[in-house]
Amino acid sequence: MEKLIEKKIEFDAVFSINDPVAIGASRALKDHKITIPDEVAVIGFSNNPITEYVTPSITTVEQPAYEMGKVSASILISLIEEEELNYNSKIIKLPSKLILRDSV
């Protein structure tokens, strides 16, 4: 975030890899007197509970962590139980949810 600001790269939104990074981006924007969401929107990913309590509260994408673990464990167990490791990759889509808060 600091490098984008220092290089004067124009942007109107930040979509961070996770919520702690979104909070860090929000802090950097505030330090440079850039208003959220008027000048730049901030979105995180994972729905960390802290996103509700920072100012402004951070919009986030809720990831289904429990379901991700369940599917991953199921795949791992099936691989362990097979005699041959012959696993073809596949895409597994799990539902996510956009949680709108004050940062957009």
C-alpha positions as CSV (number, residue, x, y, z in Angstrom):
1,M,0.0,0.0,0.0
2,E,2.8,2.4,0.9
3,K,4.5,1.8,-2.4
4,L,1.3,2.4,-4.4
5,I,0.8,5.7,-2.5
6,E,4.5,6.7,-2.8
7,K,4.5,6.0,-6.6
8,K,1.3,8.0,-6.9
9,I,-0.5,5.1,-8.7
10,E,-4.1,6.0,-9.0
11,F,-6.6,3.4,-7.6
12,D,-10.1,3.5,-6.1
13,A,-10.2,0.2,-4.3
14,V,-8.1,-2.4,-2.6
15,F,-9.0,-6.1,-2.4
16,S,-6.6,-7.7,0.0
17,I,-5.5,-11.3,0.3
18,N,-6.9,-11.5,3.8
19,D,-8.5,-9.3,6.5
20,P,-5.3,-8.4,8.5
21,V,-3.8,-7.2,5.2
22,A,-6.9,-5.1,4.5
23,I,-6.6,-3.6,8.0
24,G,-3.0,-2.7,7.3
25,A,-4.0,-1.2,4.0
26,S,-6.7,0.8,5.8
27,R,-4.1,2.1,8.3
28,A,-1.7,3.2,5.5
29,L,-4.5,5.0,3.7
30,K,-5.5,6.8,6.9
31,D,-1.8,7.7,7.6
32,H,-1.8,9.4,4.2
33,K,-5.1,11.2,4.8
34,I,-6.9,9.1,2.1
35,T,-10.5,8.7,3.2
36,I,-12.2,5.3,3.2
37,P,-14.6,4.7,1.4
38,D,-14.9,8.2,-0.2
39,E,-11.6,8.0,-2.0
40,V,-10.7,4.3,-1.7
41,A,-12.8,1.2,-0.9
42,V,-11.2,-1.6,1.1
43,I,-12.2,-5.2,1.0
44,G,-10.6,-8.1,2.8
45,F,-11.0,-11.9,2.7
46,S,-11.9,-14.4,5.4
47,N,-14.3,-12.5,7.7
48,N,-12.0,-12.2,10.7
49,P,-14.1,-10.9,13.6
50,I,-11.8,-7.9,14.1
51,T,-13.0,-6.4,10.8
52,E,-16.3,-5.4,12.6
53,Y,-14.4,-3.4,15.2
54,V,-11.9,-1.3,13.2
55,T,-13.0,2.1,11.9
56,P,-14.3,2.0,9.3
57,S,-15.5,-1.6,9.6
58,I,-14.0,-3.6,6.7
59,T,-16.1,-5.2,4.0
60,T,-15.0,-8.8,3.6
61,V,-15.6,-12.1,1.7
62,E,-16.5,-14.8,4.1
63,Q,-14.7,-18.1,3.4
64,P,-16.2,-21.4,4.5
65,A,-13.2,-22.4,6.6
66,Y,-14.9,-25.4,8.3
67,E,-16.1,-26.8,5.0
68,M,-12.6,-26.2,3.5
69,G,-11.1,-28.3,6.2
70,K,-13.7,-31.0,6.0
71,V,-13.3,-31.4,2.2
72,S,-9.5,-31.3,2.5
73,A,-9.5,-34.0,5.2
74,S,-11.8,-36.2,3.2
75,I,-9.5,-35.9,0.2
76,L,-6.4,-36.6,2.3
77,I,-8.0,-39.7,3.9
78,S,-9.0,-41.1,0.6
79,L,-5.5,-40.6,-0.7
80,I,-4.0,-42.4,2.3
81,E,-6.4,-45.3,2.0
82,E,-5.6,-45.9,-1.6
83,E,-2.8,-48.3,-2.4
84,E,-1.7,-46.2,-5.4
85,L,-1.2,-42.5,-5.4
86,N,-3.1,-41.7,-8.6
87,Y,-4.9,-38.5,-7.8
88,N,-6.1,-36.3,-10.6
89,S,-6.5,-32.7,-9.6
90,K,-10.0,-31.2,-9.6
91,I,-11.7,-27.9,-8.8
92,I,-13.9,-27.9,-5.8
93,K,-16.1,-24.8,-5.4
94,L,-17.4,-23.9,-2.0
95,P,-19.9,-21.1,-1.4
96,S,-18.7,-17.7,-0.1
97,K,-20.5,-14.6,1.0
98,L,-19.8,-10.9,0.6
99,I,-20.3,-9.1,3.9
100,L,-20.8,-5.4,3.2
101,R,-19.5,-3.0,5.9
102,D,-18.5,0.7,6.0
103,S,-15.3,0.4,3.9
104,V,-17.1,0.4,0.5
